[in-house]
């Protein structure tokens, strides 16, 4: 289950996400929840980097900085879940680890090791809250996955876990014929192919990033 920045934008929304996850746990599922940074947080971190004189937006230190927003979200959600008795812990990309190439700021996931998560589930943990958007290269440096990176994290986790479902949550109920926040007559599409979703995303639909759709198609 992946929750974007608007879904974890504040404490009330984090608690709403907690309740969504609780309903899945109640139905007998172990859940891997991938979270983005709280809304606007990554932009704030980018602005700070520029203020201190960052020379390049494609460096290990820049990635180490802008990946921290997801760490805040994952820790807060794990705290919220534990507060209602759901055994949970947060996981950073390097703790699994999520292995990527070394193309900083636009890295690609090559492998995700699942043994630690599996062991945690065996010991009674019900939810693993994973920081999206981030990984680690072969030299141990933190990397980030570029725009839409948390979607990519969720999709690739689903692949390496052989998950039953991969659910991408956003601030609308699904994929619509047009933006339902702008046009009340927009209709929800019940089923859509990878090709159709990719075309819509390429034409500006913001529900998913094109690269994440391509990742999903390649692992399905």
C-alpha positions in Angstrom: 0.0 0.0 0.0 1.5 3.3 -1.0 0.4 6.7 0.4 1.5 9.9 -1.3 2.3 13.3 0.2 -1.3 14.5 0.4 -2.3 11.3 2.2 0.2 12.0 5.0 0.1 15.8 4.8 -0.7 16.3 8.5 -1.5 14.3 11.7 -5.2 13.9 10.9 -4.4 12.4 7.5 -1.8 10.2 9.0 -4.4 8.9 11.4 -6.7 8.3 8.5 -4.0 6.2 6.8 -3.6 4.3 10.1 -7.2 3.4 10.0 -7.1 2.3 6.4 -4.2 0.0 7.2 -5.9 -1.2 10.4 -8.8 -2.5 8.2 -6.4 -4.6 6.2 -4.7 -6.0 9.3 -8.2 -6.8 10.7 -8.8 -8.9 7.6 -5.7 -11.0 8.2 -3.2 -9.2 6.0 0.4 -8.3 6.7 1.0 -4.9 5.2 4.0 -3.2 3.7 3.1 0.5 3.6 5.2 2.8 1.5 5.0 6.5 2.3 6.0 9.7 0.6 7.2 12.9 2.4 4.5 15.0 3.9 3.1 17.5 1.4 5.5 20.3 0.5 8.3 18.9 2.7 10.6 17.8 -0.2 10.3 21.3 -1.7 11.4 22.8 1.6 14.4 20.6 1.7 15.3 21.5 -1.9 15.0 25.2 -1.0 17.3 24.7 2.0 19.9 23.0 -0.2 19.8 25.9 -2.6 20.2 28.4 0.3 23.4 26.8 1.6 24.9 26.8 -1.9 24.4 23.3 -3.3 26.4 23.1 -6.5 24.5 20.2 -8.1 21.2 18.5 -7.6 22.7 15.2 -8.6 25.1 14.4 -5.7 25.1 11.9 -2.8 24.7 14.6 -0.2 21.8 16.2 -2.0 20.1 12.8 -2.1 20.9 12.2 1.6 19.1 15.5 2.4 16.0 15.2 0.3 15.3 11.6 1.3 14.7 12.6 4.9 11.2 13.8 4.4 10.0 10.2 3.8 11.8 9.1 7.0 9.6 11.5 9.0 6.4 10.2 7.5 7.3 6.6 8.0 8.2 7.1 11.7 5.0 9.1 12.4 2.9 6.4 10.7 4.6 3.6 12.6 4.0 5.5 15.9 0.4 6.0 15.0 -0.1 2.3 14.3 1.6 1.2 17.4 -0.5 3.6 19.5 -3.6 1.5 18.6 -1.9 -1.8 19.2 -0.8 -2.7 15.7 2.8 -4.0 15.9 4.7 -1.9 13.3 8.1 -0.4 12.6 9.6 2.0 10.1 12.2 1.0 7.6 14.6 3.2 5.7 15.6 2.2 2.2 19.1 1.3 3.3 17.8 -0.9 6.1 16.1 -3.4 3.8 18.1 -2.6 1.7 16.6 -1.2 -1.6 19.5 -1.6 -3.9 19.8 0.9 -6.8 22.2 2.0 -9.4 24.4 5.1 -8.6 22.5 7.6 -10.8 21.8 10.1 -8.0 18.4 12.0 -8.0 17.0 9.6 -10.6 18.2 6.1 -9.6 16.6 2.9 -10.6 15.9 0.0 -8.3 17.8 -3.1 -9.1 16.9 -5.4 -6.2 15.1 -5.3 -2.9 16.1 -7.7 -0.2 13.1 -8.9 1.7 14.6 -11.2 4.3 14.5 -8.7 7.2 10.9 -7.8 6.6 9.9 -11.5 6.3 11.7 -12.1 9.6 9.9 -9.2 11.3 6.5 -10.5 10.1 7.4 -14.0 11.5 8.2 -12.4 14.8 4.7 -10.8 15.0 5.0 -7.5 13.3 1.9 -6.7 11.3 3.0 -3.6 9.3 6.3 -2.5 7.8 6.3 1.2 7.0 8.9 1.8 4.3 10.3 5.2 3.4 9.6 5.6 -0.3 11.6 7.4 -2.9 15.0 6.3 -1.6 17.5 3.5 -1.8 21.2 2.8 -1.5 23.8 2.1 -4.2 26.5 -0.6 -4.1 28.9 1.8 -2.3 26.5 2.4 0.5 25.5 6.0 -0.5 21.8 7.0 -0.3 20.1 7.5 -3.6 16.7 8.9 -4.6 14.4 7.7 -7.3 13.2 10.9 -9.0 9.7 12.1 -9.4 7.1 9.5 -8.6 9.8 7.5 -6.8 7.5 6.3 -4.0 5.2 4.7 -6.5 8.3 2.9 -7.9 9.3 1.7 -4.4 5.8 0.2 -3.8 5.6 -1.5 -7.2 9.1 -3.0 -6.9 8.4 -4.2 -3.3 5.2 -5.9 -4.6 7.4 -7.6 -7.2 10.1 -8.8 -4.8 7.5 -9.9 -2.2 5.3 -11.5 -4.8 2.5 -9.5 -3.1 -1.2 -10.3 -3.7 -2.0 -6.6 -4.4 -0.3 -3.3 -4.9 -2.6 -0.4 -4.0 -1.6 3.2 -4.8 -3.5 5.6 -2.7 -4.0 9.3 -3.6 -6.5 12.1 -2.9 -9.1 10.8 -5.4 -10.9 7.5 -5.5 -9.3 6.1 -8.6 -8.4 6.9 -12.2 -11.0 9.3 -13.8 -11.7 10.4 -17.3 -10.5 13.9 -16.2 -9.5 15.6 -13.0 -12.5 15.2 -10.6 -11.3 18.1 -8.5 -11.9 20.3 -11.5 -14.9 18.7 -13.2 -17.7 17.2 -11.2 -18.9 15.1 -14.2 -15.6 13.1 -14.4 -16.2 9.4 -14.4 -14.1 6.8 -12.6 -12.6 4.1 -14.9 -13.2 0.7 -13.4 -10.5 -1.2 -15.3 -7.6 0.3 -17.4 -4.7 -1.3 -19.2 -1.1 -0.4 -18.6 -0.9 1.0 -22.1 -4.0 3.3 -21.6 -2.7 4.4 -18.1 0.7 5.1 -19.6 -0.8 7.2 -22.4 -2.9 9.2 -19.9 0.0 9.8 -17.6 2.2 10.9 -20.5 -0.5 13.4 -21.5 -0.6 14.9 -18.0 -2.7 12.8 -15.7 -1.1 13.1 -12.3 -2.5 9.9 -10.6 0.8 8.0 -11.4 4.1 8.9 -13.0 4.9 7.3 -16.4 8.1 5.6 -15.2 6.2 3.9 -12.4 3.6 2.5 -14.8 6.4 1.2 -17.0 7.9 -0.5 -13.9 4.5 -2.1 -13.1 4.1 -3.4 -16.6 7.6 -4.8 -16.7 7.1 -6.8 -13.4 3.4 -7.9 -13.9 
